[in-house]
Amino acid sequence: MVHKRRDFLITFTILCLAMCACSGFQYLGSAFYGLVWHRIHGLGSGGARLLSGLFDSPWTGVLVQYIFSIGVPFLLVVPMTCFVRSDRRPAHTLPAEVWMSALFMCLGFGYIFNFLGVFLDVFFSVFTGVPATDMNPVMDALDELTPGMVIYTCLIAPFMEEFIFRGVLLKKARRFGDRTAVVFCAVMFGLMHGNLNQCLYAVVIGLILGYVAVRTNRIFYNVLLHMAVNSFSMMLVLVENGLNALGMSAMAAAFSVGSFIMILLLIAAGIYFFFRDGRRYWWQMGRQNGWPTPYRKYVYLNPGFILYMIIFGIEMISYIL
């Protein structure tokens, strides 16, 4: 099917505007969470005391907060994009070898672009005077690591993000070509993080996750892959923090060195699997991208994406400055 300029403009404008609205709902959700928090703590008796426990518990506090600020806004994307037709195809299984190849590429290239992001943060900090650690909100989350944050990062966030980006958005963009949809969703996924460091490696990981999604026509393998990537990084942090908390600083230092060596090995494995499999995966997606068309540029040259870029570009700049 040959798509016209109007098809590209309408579809991708709606998808991007829905994600812009999602960003606005996240701010509203955070504000509403603050109002509810103060209201519940102001009552101080009966059922309110139980609710205040849920809001303040290290196990549930973050989860309750993210229901307001992330969970509900993400779910609202579904009705906002219901007017765009989804591309539905039969689901396929994914060989374990392909899943492992994707995992090593996610981890390897994730760390490569994470290091690049750290370098850029340090570079900008020289000129702005802002500490490089303040440019990445992940550092703040790691400073206040709670059981609820671990559960969210390792289990809930991977499911929610894959549901929206590789479930909803990719399926609605895929009728314009596999590679077009995968790159579009990866870029949207990266920008959504709102800071330069996470944006860089999220785009790269998003490309790999997108390939898995178009190969299987389901998000099950994506969720497992995303959980594995997040859990691996979280495990490194938890073990090192635990050793330091137990006063075993020498072992923590040794573990840190061992982790760095492991990361270098993962980078080498990621590069190996990219040259062995990744280039072929990219070529396969290109074959499913349809006939060349001058209108494909409107995937990004549309009012919705421009607004999306402005919103998250401002957020990125705010971290740098």
Secondary structure by P-SEA (a helix, b strand, c coil): ccccaaaaaaaaaaaaaaaaaaaaaaaaaaaaaaaaaaaaaaaccaaaaaaaaaacccccaaaaaaaaccaaaaaacccccccccccccbbbbbcaaaaaaaaaaaaaaaaaaaaaaaaaaaaaaaacccccccccaaaaaaaaccaaaaaaacccaaaaaaaccccccccccccccaaaaaaaaaaaaaaaaccaaaaaaaaaaaaaaaaaaaacccaaaaaaaaaaaaaaaaaaaaaaaaaaaacaaaaaaaaaaaaaaaaaaaaaaaaaaaaacaaaaaaaaaaaccccccccccccccaaaaaaaaaaaaaaaaaac
